[in-house]
Amino acid sequence: MTPQFFEIISQYLEKADEIDPEEELVSLGLDSLKVINLVLDLEDAFGIEFPDRYLNEETFRTSISLWNTITAIKDNQ
């Protein structure tokens, strides 16, 4: 995970001081409305596009699951 990644996701979390990669993002304040803007910001920052199959609860469960999804998308480009 990169500092850029943490900088982007922390904008959408209420408790962003110390993000534990295993902590559920919902418990840190991420909701469905914030996910939309988060996806757009991540797509811009990392030059990717989230395929529909990744737009699910599991992808956005934790920061590590989100980072793993970004990595998988980049690897398949």
Secondary structure as UniProt FT lines:
FT   HELIX           3..10
FT   TURN            11..12
FT   TURN            21..22
FT   HELIX           25..28
FT   HELIX           32..46
FT   HELIX           52..54
FT   TURN            57..60
FT   HELIX           63..75
//
